[in-house]
């Protein structure tokens, strides 16, 4: 297995990575929410975090197929030379 040439740039600027990280945080909160103080936990249902995780995951799938100019600038410049 070989990493792509601009893997550092992808990790830094890719919306897919950001959205997947948000989905992971929301899913973790959904699992840990019952352990929070009952007074605080009653403000938000754990299902809210699960739904947010689902939405962030769906958005990450969409972001994966959208052209992100920042990630392709170096490739475009190499192709012009």
SEMARVEX-683943 format. One line per field, with one value per atom (N, C-alpha, C): atom name; x negated, y negated, z. Coordinates in Angstrom, 2 decimals, decimal comma, padded with zeros to 5 digits. Last residue first. Example, Ala and Ser with C-alpha at 12.3 -4.5 7.8 and 13.67 -1.06 7.14 Angstrom:
2
atom: N/CA/C/N/CA/C
c1: -012,85/-013,67/-012,90/-013,19/-012,30/-013,20
c2: 002,25/001,06/-000,03/005,69/004,50/003,30
c3: 007,08/007,14/007,87/007,80/007,80/007,80
This chain:
81
atom: N/CA/C/N/CA/C/N/CA/C/N/CA/C/N/CA/C/N/CA/C/N/CA/C/N/CA/C/N/CA/C/N/CA/C/N/CA/C/N/CA/C/N/CA/C/N/CA/C/N/CA/C/N/CA/C/N/CA/C/N/CA/C/N/CA/C/N/CA/C/N/CA/C/N/CA/C/N/CA/C/N/CA/C/N/CA/C/N/CA/C/N/CA/C/N/CA/C/N/CA/C/N/CA/C/N/CA/C/N/CA/C/N/CA/C/N/CA/C/N/CA/C/N/CA/C/N/CA/C/N/CA/C/N/CA/C/N/CA/C/N/CA/C/N/CA/C/N/CA/C/N/CA/C/N/CA/C/N/CA/C/N/CA/C/N/CA/C/N/CA/C/N/CA/C/N/CA/C/N/CA/C/N/CA/C/N/CA/C/N/CA/C/N/CA/C/N/CA/C/N/CA/C/N/CA/C/N/CA/C/N/CA/C/N/CA/C/N/CA/C/N/CA/C/N/CA/C/N/CA/C/N/CA/C/N/CA/C/N/CA/C/N/CA/C/N/CA/C/N/CA/C/N/CA/C/N/CA/C/N/CA/C/N/CA/C/N/CA/C/N/CA/C/N/CA/C/N/CA/C/N/CA/C
c1: -002,96/-004,38/-004,80/-000,38/-000,58/-002,02/-000,57/-000,06/-000,28/-001,39/-002,31/-001,89/000,94/-000,26/-001,28/002,67/003,00/001,76/001,42/001,55/001,83/001,71/000,36/000,40/004,57/003,77/002,39/006,19/005,76/004,89/007,02/006,32/005,73/008,37/007,16/006,35/010,69/009,62/008,31/012,30/011,85/010,57/015,06/013,71/013,36/016,84/016,81/015,34/016,77/016,85/016,86/016,66/015,63/015,63/018,95/017,71/016,61/020,71/020,90/019,60/019,63/019,72/019,88/019,97/018,61/018,60/022,73/022,07/020,64/023,07/023,65/022,98/021,75/021,26/021,79/023,38/021,98/021,38/025,76/025,73/024,29/024,94/025,45/025,37/024,33/023,30/023,70/026,87/025,80/024,67/028,07/028,58/027,53/026,56/026,57/027,04/027,20/025,81/025,73/029,89/029,50/028,08/029,93/030,30/029,93/029,52/028,37/028,66/031,08/031,20/029,97/030,33/030,22/030,29/030,97/031,10/031,11/030,33/031,75/031,96/027,65/028,05/029,50/027,70/027,16/027,65/028,87/029,42/028,93/027,25/028,64/029,24/023,92/024,86/026,29/023,16/023,12/024,14/023,58/022,69/022,59/025,07/025,73/024,88/023,00/023,97/024,70/021,37/020,97/022,01/022,60/022,34/022,04/022,73/023,97/023,78/020,00/020,88/022,18/019,28/018,69/019,55/020,70/021,01/020,45/019,44/020,87/021,25/016,84/017,07/018,53/017,36/016,79/017,01/018,28/019,17/018,67/015,95/017,14/018,12/014,38/013,96/015,14/015,80/015,68/015,25/015,38/016,73/016,72/012,59/013,21/014,59/012,32/011,65/012,30/013,80/014,16/013,57/012,46/013,72/014,17/008,98/010,10/011,34/006,72/007,72/008,98/005,07/005,23/006,43/005,09/005,49/005,78/004,13/005,47/005,95/001,54/002,47/003,91/000,52/000,53/001,51/000,74/001,53/001,59/-000,11/000,28/001,12/-000,62/-001,70/-001,36/000,90/000,87/-000,16/-000,83/-000,06/-000,14/-000,52/-001,31/-000,38/-000,85/000,00/-000,90
c2: -022,17/-022,31/-021,31/-021,48/-022,61/-022,71/-019,48/-019,13/-020,21/-020,87/-019,93/-019,56/-022,31/-023,04/-022,12/-020,25/-021,06/-021,80/-019,35/-018,45/-019,22/-021,59/-021,13/-020,19/-021,74/-022,84/-022,37/-019,93/-019,61/-020,68/-020,85/-019,57/-019,25/-023,18/-023,27/-021,98/-022,25/-022,93/-022,96/-019,41/-020,39/-021,01/-018,02/-018,52/-019,61/-015,52/-016,91/-017,34/-013,07/-013,09/-014,51/-013,58/-012,73/-012,84/-014,90/-015,68/-014,89/-012,72/-013,72/-014,50/-011,52/-010,76/-011,72/-013,54/-013,12/-012,33/-013,59/-014,75/-014,40/-011,15/-011,33/-012,51/-011,80/-010,71/-010,83/-013,85/-014,14/-013,05/-012,37/-013,48/-013,84/-010,54/-010,05/-011,15/-012,34/-011,46/-010,93/-013,39/-014,26/-013,44/-011,06/-011,66/-012,58/-010,76/-009,70/-010,23/-013,09/-012,87/-011,78/-012,58/-013,77/-013,59/-010,45/-010,21/-011,39/-011,48/-010,88/-010,59/-014,69/-013,23/-012,67/-017,24/-016,75/-015,22/-017,61/-018,73/-018,28/-015,45/-015,62/-016,77/-015,73/-014,76/-014,94/-017,50/-017,94/-017,03/-015,91/-017,24/-017,78/-013,58/-013,52/-014,89/-013,78/-014,11/-014,15/-011,14/-012,54/-012,75/-008,65/-008,76/-010,18/-008,89/-008,40/-008,50/-009,75/-010,70/-010,17/-007,97/-008,39/-009,26/-007,60/-006,43/-006,83/-010,19/-009,41/-008,22/-010,83/-011,52/-010,76/-009,14/-008,94/-009,60/-010,32/-008,94/-008,62/-012,83/-012,73/-011,32/-012,05/-012,76/-012,63/-010,93/-010,10/-010,74/-013,17/-012,02/-011,13/-014,71/-015,19/-014,05/-013,06/-013,32/-013,82/-013,25/-011,95/-012,10/-015,95/-015,48/-014,11/-016,00/-016,82/-016,29/-014,29/-013,97/-014,73/-015,70/-014,33/-013,95/-018,03/-018,09/-016,70/-018,35/-017,60/-017,69/-019,58/-020,40/-019,66/-017,69/-019,05/-019,77/-015,35/-015,30/-016,70/-016,41/-015,83/-015,81/-017,11/-018,17/-017,66/-014,57/-015,58/-016,69/-013,37/-012,87/-013,85/-013,73/-014,89/-014,48/-011,16/-012,14/-013,29/-008,49/-009,42/-010,50/-005,62/-006,84/-007,71/-002,22/-003,44/-004,64/001,17/000,00/-001,24
c3: -016,78/-017,13/-018,17/-016,17/-017,08/-017,57/-014,26/-015,58/-016,60/-012,04/-012,63/-014,05/-011,46/-011,84/-012,50/-010,73/-011,89/-012,38/-008,38/-009,52/-010,80/-006,75/-007,10/-008,30/-006,59/-007,15/-007,57/-005,34/-006,69/-007,31/-002,91/-002,95/-004,31/-003,54/-002,72/-002,81/-004,90/-005,62/-004,84/-004,90/-003,91/-004,45/-006,38/-006,65/-005,65/-004,66/-005,12/-005,29/-003,49/-004,95/-005,52/-000,76/-001,37/-002,89/-000,07/-000,18/-000,88/000,12/-000,93/-001,15/002,38/001,13/-000,05/004,24/003,89/002,59/004,48/003,89/003,47/005,81/004,47/003,76/008,20/007,37/005,95/009,18/008,86/007,96/009,56/008,61/008,21/011,55/010,27/009,21/013,60/013,07/011,70/014,10/013,60/012,98/015,11/013,87/013,26/017,45/016,44/015,10/018,82/018,40/017,33/019,27/018,51/017,98/020,98/019,58/018,70/023,50/022,81/021,33/023,94/023,82/023,11/026,20/024,83/024,84/028,89/027,95/026,49/030,42/030,08/029,08/030,97/029,96/029,54/033,13/031,84/030,72/035,08/034,81/033,46/035,13/034,65/034,32/033,87/034,95/034,42/031,55/031,96/033,09/030,57/031,73/032,28/028,26/029,47/030,74/026,40/026,95/028,19/025,09/026,44/027,14/022,62/023,47/024,91/021,63/021,75/022,69/021,54/022,49/022,70/019,42/020,75/021,81/017,36/017,74/019,12/017,27/017,59/018,03/016,52/017,79/018,21/014,00/015,07/016,44/012,62/012,79/013,93/012,63/013,34/013,59/010,99/012,37/013,20/008,60/009,26/010,72/008,06/008,33/009,00/007,64/008,69/009,07/005,44/006,71/007,85/003,54/003,89/005,25/003,13/003,87/004,28/003,41/002,87/003,76/004,53/003,86/003,40/005,89/006,41/005,82/004,43/005,84/006,39/002,00/002,08/003,52/002,70/002,28/002,36/003,17/004,24/003,94/000,62/001,75/002,91/-002,06/-001,24/-000,03/-003,10/-002,97/-002,04/-001,22/-002,34/-002,05/000,06/000,25/-000,99/-000,79/-000,91/-000,72/000,00/000,00/000,00
